[in-house]
Amino acid sequence: MCLYSVSVSAINISGNVTLVSDYVFRGVNLSAEEPAIQGGFDIDQNGFYAGIWASSDSGSGEFDVYGGYTYALTESVALDVGVTRYYYPIGGSTTEFYAGLNWQALGLTYYYDETLEQDYLELSAGLALTPQLALDLRTGLARGRRADV
């Protein structure tokens, strides 16, 4: 749910708030099967973007800072590269780099977490059901290099 969007000199700013019944990230339950409120702000200009995002999950919570660049290769194909820093107030932090290729509503993205030494490959598809409602499907494969992943 987008709260607002402002455009000033080709700078776009948006915000979002979500209430989830259970916060699951890449198959890992991060909210102990409890509801969580999540939200963030994004800013972008000329393909560059940055943002912050937070979740109130029942443990330590989570706060993310990210940035990247999206480059249109053609009218329907885009390359996206960036980095995300995940902060967990009582559980440390980790940094993840990513590169993805998007074609129309389909995407393939590779993530590498340098702290956890973990790879993640994600296939995604999006479908606009109405102007206000979309279906977003994702599946992925994780491979850890450390025994504690």
N, C-alpha and C positions, 0 to 999 in steps of 0.2 A: 504494500500500500504506500504510494508516494504521497507525502504530506504536502510538498510544494516543490516548485521548480522555478528558478529565476534565471533569466538570460541577460547578461550585461556585457557588451563588447565581445560577443562570441564565447563568453565564459558561462558554462552551465553549472548550476548548483542544485542539488536535489537531496532530499532526506527520505528516510523510510523508517517505519516502525512495524514490528511483527510480534504477535503473541503465538507461541507454539506450545502444543500440549506436551512435547518431549523433544529436546534438542539432540539430534543424532547427526554427527558429522563423519562422513565416510565410513559408516557402519559402527562407529563408536558412540555410545550413549554418554553425552556430556552433562545431562541434567538430572541424573538419577531417576529417570522416568517421571520427572516433575515438570510442570509448565515453566516457561521462561519468556521474558520479554526481551526483545532484541531491537536494535536500531542503529542507524548510521547516517552519515552525511558524505556526499560525493561532490567533487568538483572536476570539471574537464574542460579542455580547450585544445583545439587543433590536434586531436588524437592523444594528447597527454591527459592522464587522470590520476587522482589521488583521493583517498578517503579514510574514514575511521568507521569502526563498527564495534558494537559491544553487545554482550549477552549477560543476562542476570542469572544464569544457570545456578542451581542450588549449591554447588561447591564453592569454588573460588571466584567464579565469574570469568569473563574473557574480554579482552580489549585488543582490537586489531588495527593496525595502520598499514595501508597499502598504496602502491602507486605503480603506474605502468604506461605503456604506449600501445595504441592500436593503429595499425597501418593498413589501409585499404589497398590490396594488391590488384583487385578488379572491382567492379560494381557489386559483386556478390561474394567475394572472397576477401577475408581480412586476417592479418597476423596480429596476435596480441602477446606482448611480453611484459613481465612485471615481477614484483616482489611483495610479499606480505610478511609482516612481523606480528606474531601472535604473542600476547602477554597474558599470563595467568598469575594473578596477584599472589597466590600461595603455592604456585607450582612452576615458577620459572617462565621462560619464554623460548621461542623458536623462530627461525627465519625460513621462509619457503620461496623459492624462485619458480616461475612458470613461463611456459611458451605454448601458445595455442594457435590453431588454424580453424577458422570458422567459414563455413559455406552456407549461405542463406540461414536456415534455422538449425543447422547441424554444426557441432563443434567437436574437436579432438584436442585435448590439452594435456601436457606433460608437466608434472609438478615434482620438484626436488626439495626436500627438507634437509638443510645442511646440518642442523642440530641432531635430528633423529636419524640421519643418514637413511632416509626413506624416499622411494620413488612412488609416484602415483600417476596412473594414466586414466583419464576420464573421457567418456563419450557422452555428449549431451544432445538433446533435441528440444526445441521449443515450439509451441503451437499457440497462437492467439485464438482463444475461443470466442471472446467478445472484445470490444475495445477496453474493457476494465478487467478482464479475466484471461489468464494464460495458463497453460499446462507446461511444466518444465520437467523433463525426464532426464535422469543422469544414472550412469553406471560406471563403475571404476574397478581398477585392479591395483592393490597396494603391494609393495615389496620392500621389506625392511632389511637393513644391513646389520642392525644391532640386535642383540638377543632380547633387549627389553622393549622392542617395538611390537 
